[in-house]
Amino acid sequence: MRRTPRALAAGALLAAALLLAACAAPPRRAAAPPDTGAAMAALAVSLVGTPYQFGGADAAGFDCSGLALYVHARAGLAIPRTAREQQRAAHPVRLAALAPGDLIFFRIHSHHVDHVGIYVGGGRFVHAPRAGGAVAYGALAPGSYYRARVAGAGRFWGGISTDAPPR
């Protein structure tokens, strides 16, 4: 079978393109879509009323960090298990820059981060507050119980804030 000069040139170009592509850097993992935070917040809201369960991380029951773990996993994001580990691994976000889906970290019973909630907007967050309770809303209003115990906020999804304080 005889090849035409045009076919040979096209084949050479294709081969060169494949070689260049093979030398290129591996594709980067795409960032989560910008609406991921809103979807996570909506999922957290849908779980309000689910029973608290120490160590729980599924729809049968949640503790605070298990709730954050579950919501992030449903968005395809792997995060650490405990509130303290989540705070250390998250990209810091200023409270003034909170967006739905961000995590808010608290010091409730310790000098260390020991509680986490999922910001849903309007100064409210969803969390699993305590044994005997259920997933519920909390408020960040000035002077409120939780506002006085905020230890910071962080983000694991797309749209990482560049307005974050240094660690």
C-alpha positions, 0 to 999 in steps of 0.5 A: 500500500502506497502512502501519499506525502500528505498522509506521511506528513499527517502521521509524522505530526501525530507522532510528534504530538503524541511524543510531546504529550508523553513528555508533558507534566501529568494532568493535575487533579481538577479542583472541586467545582465552585458549587461544591461548598453549596452542595455540601451545605445543602447536604448538611442541612438535610441531615439536621435531626439525625441522632448524635452518635459518638464516632458516628460517620454515616446517616445512622448517626454522627459526631461532629467530625464524622458529619464533616467527614461524611459531607466531604466524602459525598462531595468526593473529598477525603478529609481527616477524621478528627476536628483537630486534624481537620483544622490542621489540614484545611486551608484557613479562611477568615470568618469574614470570608466564610462561604457555605461548605466551609468548616468552623472549628471550636474550642468547647471543652479544651484549649485545643480544637475539639468541635467542628461545624459546617457553615451553611450561610447567614451566620449559621452552621450545622453540627452534631453538638453532643451525646443525647442530641441530634444534628442541629443548627448553631449560630455565629451571632456576636456574643453567642456561645459558639462565637465566643469559642471559635478557633478558626475556619477552613476549606477543603473544596474549590475556590480556596480563599487567598484572604487566609491568615497565615498559620 
